[in-house]
Amino acid sequence: MVQTRTLVNAIIGAVISVVASFIPGSTVLGGAVAGFLEGPDERAGAIAGALAGAITFIPFLIFGFFLAGFFSLGLIGGFPIEGVVLFTFVIFSFGFFLLLYTVGLSLLGGYLGAYLAREYPDRHRQTRETVGFDTNETARRSDAPSTRDDEFGESSTFDTGFEDSSDRADDRDAQRERDRDSDREV
């Protein structure tokens, strides 16, 4: 089941996709934002990106229904049934291609965004704080082992079990204090 946070991230990504729709591949950008906000887990980022693509597709779907309805008014009495069936097939084929384009590229963007969130955890934390999301949950989720390490046969520090999670939390708290002190000095 999709969590509320994932849905919110997907809506943010969809809004960015629609606003930047004049840019080719804007669905990748929207999916990347949704995946980046979702967090360092690539699977969760891909899901958020795919949801962003599905939400982005809704305006295209509504526009397509109105366009098909407008053109079908002239087709009802004047064309043979074969022409209407061919026209319907073309409309559905184009809609299916647009769905694959929108959702597929958003899914790719979501995966890439989650990858960037894992590679740049400080920027990810700062972005989530700026947007107003809880960053404590993200810190807990980022401690989970990555499936990417398992795929390539690499071992991470989490897999060895030698690193204590409370030490990492203390290190993060100390880093936050140093950041606050440096901001006050400036």
C-alpha positions as CSV (number, residue, x, y, z in Angstrom):
1,M,0.0,0.0,0.0
2,V,1.2,3.5,-0.8
3,Q,2.0,5.7,2.1
4,T,0.8,9.3,2.4
5,R,4.3,10.6,2.2
6,T,4.9,8.7,-1.1
7,L,1.7,10.1,-2.5
8,V,2.7,13.7,-1.5
9,N,6.1,13.2,-3.1
10,A,4.5,11.9,-6.2
11,I,2.1,14.9,-6.4
12,I,5.1,17.3,-6.0
13,G,6.9,15.4,-8.8
14,A,3.7,15.5,-11.0
15,V,3.3,19.2,-10.5
16,I,6.9,19.8,-11.6
17,S,6.4,17.6,-14.6
18,V,3.3,19.6,-15.7
19,V,4.8,23.0,-15.0
20,A,8.0,22.0,-17.0
21,S,6.0,20.3,-19.7
22,F,7.5,22.6,-22.4
23,I,10.8,20.9,-21.8
24,P,11.3,17.6,-23.5
25,G,11.6,14.8,-20.9
26,S,10.1,16.9,-18.2
27,T,8.6,13.7,-16.8
28,V,12.1,12.5,-15.9
29,L,12.6,15.7,-14.0
30,G,9.4,15.3,-12.1
31,G,10.1,11.7,-11.3
32,A,13.6,12.6,-10.2
33,V,12.2,15.1,-7.7
34,A,9.7,12.6,-6.4
35,G,12.4,9.9,-6.0
36,F,14.8,12.3,-4.4
37,L,12.2,13.4,-1.8
38,E,11.2,9.8,-1.3
39,G,14.6,8.8,-0.1
40,P,17.7,6.7,-0.6
41,D,15.8,3.5,-1.4
42,E,15.8,3.0,-5.2
43,R,12.7,0.9,-5.2
44,A,10.7,3.4,-3.2
45,G,12.0,6.2,-5.4
46,A,11.0,4.3,-8.5
47,I,7.5,3.8,-7.1
48,A,7.2,7.5,-6.2
49,G,8.4,8.3,-9.7
50,A,5.9,6.0,-11.4
51,L,3.1,7.5,-9.3
52,A,4.2,10.9,-10.3
53,G,4.0,9.8,-14.0
54,A,0.6,8.4,-13.5
55,I,-0.7,11.6,-11.9
56,T,1.0,13.6,-14.7
57,F,-0.9,11.4,-17.3
58,I,-4.3,12.4,-15.9
59,P,-4.6,15.8,-17.6
60,F,-3.5,14.1,-20.9
61,L,-6.2,11.5,-20.4
62,I,-8.9,14.1,-19.7
63,F,-7.8,16.1,-22.8
64,G,-7.9,13.0,-24.9
65,F,-11.4,12.1,-23.8
66,F,-12.6,15.6,-24.8
67,L,-10.8,15.5,-28.1
68,A,-12.1,12.0,-28.9
69,G,-15.6,13.1,-28.0
70,F,-15.3,16.2,-30.2
71,F,-14.1,14.3,-33.2
72,S,-16.6,11.5,-32.7
73,L,-19.6,13.8,-33.1
74,G,-18.7,14.3,-36.8
75,L,-17.9,10.6,-37.3
76,I,-21.1,9.1,-36.2
77,G,-23.3,9.6,-39.2
78,G,-20.8,10.2,-42.0
79,F,-18.2,7.4,-42.0
80,P,-18.4,3.6,-42.2
81,I,-17.8,1.6,-39.1
82,E,-14.3,0.6,-40.2
83,G,-13.2,4.2,-40.2
84,V,-14.5,4.7,-36.7
85,V,-12.8,1.5,-35.5
86,L,-9.5,2.6,-37.1
87,F,-9.8,6.1,-35.6
88,T,-10.5,4.6,-32.1
89,F,-7.5,2.2,-32.5
90,V,-5.2,5.1,-33.4
91,I,-6.4,7.2,-30.5
92,F,-6.0,4.3,-28.0
93,S,-2.6,3.4,-29.4
94,F,-1.4,7.0,-29.1
95,G,-2.8,7.1,-25.5
96,F,-1.0,3.9,-24.6
97,F,2.3,5.2,-26.0
98,L,1.8,8.4,-24.1
99,L,1.1,6.5,-20.9
100,L,4.3,4.4,-21.3
101,Y,6.3,7.5,-22.1
102,T,5.0,9.4,-19.1
103,V,5.1,6.7,-16.5
104,G,8.2,5.0,-17.8
105,L,10.3,8.1,-17.9
106,S,9.0,9.2,-14.5
107,L,9.9,5.8,-13.1
108,L,13.4,6.2,-14.5
109,G,13.6,9.6,-13.0
110,G,12.4,8.3,-9.6
111,Y,15.1,5.7,-9.6
112,L,17.8,8.3,-10.5
113,G,16.4,10.7,-7.8
114,A,16.6,8.0,-5.1
115,Y,20.1,7.2,-6.2
116,L,21.1,10.8,-5.9
117,A,19.5,11.0,-2.5
118,R,21.6,8.1,-1.4
119,E,24.8,9.6,-2.8
120,Y,24.2,13.0,-1.3
121,P,22.5,12.4,2.1
122,D,23.2,15.8,3.5
123,R,21.6,17.6,0.5
124,H,18.7,15.1,0.8
125,R,18.2,16.0,4.5
126,Q,18.4,19.7,3.8
127,T,15.9,19.5,1.0
128,R,13.5,17.5,3.1
129,E,13.8,20.1,5.9
130,T,13.3,22.9,3.5
131,V,10.1,21.3,2.2
132,G,9.0,20.7,5.7
133,F,9.2,16.9,5.9
134,D,10.4,14.9,8.9
135,T,14.0,14.1,8.6
136,N,14.3,11.6,11.5
137,E,12.4,8.9,9.5
138,T,14.7,9.4,6.5
139,A,17.8,8.9,8.7
140,R,16.4,5.6,10.0
141,R,15.5,4.4,6.5
142,S,18.9,5.3,5.1
143,D,20.5,2.9,7.6
144,A,18.8,0.0,5.9
145,P,21.1,-2.2,3.7
146,S,20.9,-1.3,0.0
147,T,20.0,-4.0,-2.5
148,R,22.4,-2.4,-4.9
149,D,25.4,-3.5,-2.7
150,D,24.0,-7.1,-2.7
151,E,23.7,-7.2,-6.5
152,F,27.3,-6.4,-7.1
153,G,28.7,-8.5,-4.3
154,E,30.0,-5.5,-2.4
155,S,29.6,-5.4,1.4
156,S,28.7,-2.2,3.1
157,T,29.4,-1.3,6.7
158,F,25.9,-2.1,7.7
159,D,26.2,-5.7,6.4
160,T,29.3,-6.4,8.6
161,G,27.4,-5.6,11.8
162,F,30.5,-4.0,13.4
163,E,29.2,-0.4,13.3
164,D,26.9,0.6,16.1
165,S,23.9,2.7,14.9
166,S,24.0,4.9,18.1
167,D,27.5,6.0,17.1
168,R,26.2,7.1,13.7
169,A,23.4,9.0,15.3
170,D,25.8,10.7,17.6
171,D,28.1,11.6,14.6
172,R,25.1,13.1,12.8
173,D,24.1,15.1,15.9
174,A,27.7,16.4,16.3
175,Q,27.8,17.3,12.6
176,R,24.5,19.3,12.9
177,E,25.9,21.2,15.9
178,R,29.0,22.1,13.9
179,D,26.8,23.2,11.0
180,R,24.7,25.4,13.3
181,D,27.9,26.9,15.0
182,S,29.4,27.7,11.6
183,D,26.1,29.4,10.5
184,R,26.1,31.5,13.6
185,E,29.7,32.7,13.1
186,V,29.0,33.9,9.6
